[in-house]
Amino acid sequence: MSNALKAAFIFVAPGGDPTQHRSWVRTEGVELLAVAVSNYDQAEALARELVEKEGIAAIELCGGFGAAGTARVAAAVNVPVGVVRFDTHPGLNNASGDTLFA
């Protein structure tokens, strides 16, 4: 799978621990690592680590990341960063991550 895109999906969840809450899904064209974090600081650090140590070439963020959280992660790395959009996220008690973590 040397030609597969290595990507990461980072989601924010209460109690998310990026050292424990992670899982790979591998297909012929994409190797996707899903990882939970509990706040934006962890997301920034994780994004840098994944790019530098895992060879991740693209990152997608869950809808729990608001505009501020997305901007922080995008500024932390030099790979494309995309985001799923929710104005308020059902997994965060219908709040935006920007309200909780910014």
N, C-alpha and C positions, 0 to 999 in steps of 0.2 A: 504493500500500500504506500509506497514511497511517493506516489503522485497525488495522494489524497490531500485535500485541504484539512489542515489541523485548525479547528475552531474551538471556542469556548462559549458556553452559555453561563452567565453568572446571574444568580438570583438572590435577592435579599429576603431573609426570613428570620424571625425572632429565634435566637439560639443557633443560627447557622454557623457552623464551624468548618472552614474550608479544608482543614486537615482531615476531617472525618466525613463530611457530607459532600461526596464527589463520586461521579460515575462516568465511565466512557461508553459511548455508543460508536461503533465502527462500521462503516459501510465502505463499499469500493471507492466512492468519491469523496467522502467526508469522514473524518474522525472528530467526534464532538465530545468535549469534556464538559459536563454539567457540574457546577460547583455552587454551594450555598455560602453566603456571607451574612453577617449580622448587622453590618453598617457600611457606610461609604468608605471609611478609612480602610477597612479590610478589603473592600473591593479594589481600591487603588493599588494597594500592596499586592494583592493577588494577581491583578492584571499584569503588573510589571513582572512578577515572578513567572507567570505562564508564558509570556512572550520571551523572556530571557532564558528560561530553563526548559520549557516544554516545546518551544518552537511554534507556539500558537500564532497563527497568521491573521485571525479575525476574531472579534469578540462581539457577542450579542448580549444585551442586558435585558432583564425581565422588566415587566411593566411597573414593578415597585420602584424603579429608579425614576426619579423626576428629572427635569431638565438640568438642575444643578448637579445631581449625582452622575448623570450621563456625561456632562461636561468635565467633571473631575476625572472620571475613568478615561475618557478620550484624551485628556491632556497628559495622562500618566504614561501613555504608550504611543508607539509609532506604527500602529496597525489600524485597519478600519474598525470602527466601533458602531454597531447598530443597536437599535432598541425597540422592544415591543412597547406599545403605548397604552397606558391606562391613565386617566386623570386622577382617579383614586383606585387603589388596588384592593380587591376583595381579600387577599391574603394578609393585608396589613390593616385590617379593621376599617376598610374603605378610606384610608389615608394615602397621601403621596409620600414616597420616601423623602422628598424634599421637606415635608413637614416634620418627619421623624428624625432625620439624620443630618440635614444641612445646617 
